[in-house]
Amino acid sequence: MGRVRDGAARLPRHTSGAARLITALACLPLAAVVAVALAARVLVGIAFPAATADGYEFGTLARNIVEGDGYTYFRDDPVGRLEPDEVGASGDPLPSAYMPPAYTYATAAALEAGGGHAGMVWVLRGLHLAAAAAGVVCVDALARRLAGRAAGRLAAVGYALYPALVYVSTQVSSANVYLPLELAVLLGLLWAADAPSWRRGAVVGLGLGCLCLLRAEAVALVPLSGLWLVWTSGRDAARRPGLRLAPAATLVLAAATLPGLWLVRNAVTFDRPVATITTTGGKNLWIGNHAGASGSQKNFEIPGPLESELVDLPAGDDYEVRADGVFLRRALHDMRDDPLGTVLRDLRKAVLLLGADLHDPRNLNPLYLGPYLAVAALGVAGFVRWRRAQAPGEVWLVGGYVAVAVAVPVAFFALARYRLPIEVMLVIFAASAAATLADMPGVPERRTVSEVPA
């Protein structure tokens, strides 16, 4: 069977129409795929008016930053600590770390540049377009590295047109930025494992540090990435422990730099040490783990006694930390008192995450649910076939990334955007399976990640 440009196979005339379509898509220039991705997102952005897009917590924080109140979410209001969106501009602003800083400050810059809410959303959509282009390039490179040229281009097409990824670009959501960065970090880890050095470890670590400022739970990836890099350093490094440990140590130190500076800022702002990027961990744990929790972030109410306890907290610079502590204690109390219920809630969250969140109407839209189920079926089949022939290092990298993407929502709560990293991996392996079905080359041209750790 002859080869054509970009690794696609020239199919005989009797080949099915589906195989011919797959081959044609695999032959598309990457620039054309990027253009399709951008066009799809612009068109959907026009269909979803910017004026009606929810700014969520990012919009509240951004407005306060622009109006000179600083990084603040809650205000000291006579009737309780309430969000500015609900009570206007009344009350003294309280210091905040309610959301990760990177996308928050980007939203503030967009609000100032856009001159209002609709303008802010369109400026952010411009940022999302740039991130989408980067995502197409990164998913092409990652899938090509893992499963071959044809799979790379097919995965790029999938990323460009996958409905959930197109839709989220219209929303004020940091997922638009952190997804491409996560793909870049995965590529960087493979690159660092090919020829371990402190320089490569530092580059990947800086990328991880930026990711932590976009997504607070990404801090879990830092030690796991360091351990993975040690494990895959190769047999030659076994006789030189420094060669094996230095890249991973540099990665962890570089990754800790930017989040560490934000933690110092938090400690100074709240006048007490704060060990997390944001001050919402306790609340997020409570949302998914209190008695009667649905498991979804889209369906919860704060009961009267808990709300009263929050309202009764005295104002102060550390109010946000103390309020989150109230949520944390309530969540842990309910989990300890009902361990069986906790397990059942976790199982429910897994079903909501990997199936469909019944509490979020968008999850039940056929344009959302249909493509997900198709990609999930083909992606799982593609992964099973792929892992049989892969180096353990690559299998553990992909598997670990997906495991973290599942574990975080199961521990906290189900949310549609939390499934996006899983869906991107499914797109990659669905592309690998499609290339196999069309009888196209699927084995990467080279692999230097050590197959057996020392």
Salt bridges, closest charged atoms under 4 A:
ASP6 OD2 - ARG153 NH1 3.57
ASP69 OD2 - ARG75 NH2 2.63
ASP76 OD1 - ARG81 NH2 2.92
ASP85 OD1 - ARG63 NH2 2.97
ASP140 OD2 - ARG144 NH2 3.79
ASP140 OD1 - ARG153 NE 2.85
GLU182 OE2 - ARG215 NH1 2.86
ASP194 OD1 - ARG145 NH2 2.98
ASP194 OD2 - ARG446 NH1 3.86
GLU217 OE2 - ARG215 NE 2.74
ASP236 OD1 - ARG239 NH2 3.48
GLU309 OE1 - ARG330 NH2 2.99
ASP318 OD2 - ARG272 NH2 2.91
ASP318 OD1 - ARG322 NE 2.99
ASP334 OD1 - HIS333 ND1 3.51
ASP337 OD2 - HIS333 NE2 3.17
ASP346 OD1 - LYS349 NZ 3.05
ASP360 OD2 - ARG362 NH2 3.15
GLU394 OE2 - ARG145 NE 3.61
GLU394 OE1 - ARG447 NE 2.86
GLU423 OE2 - ARG419 NE 3.61
GLU445 OE2 - ARG149 NH2 2.90
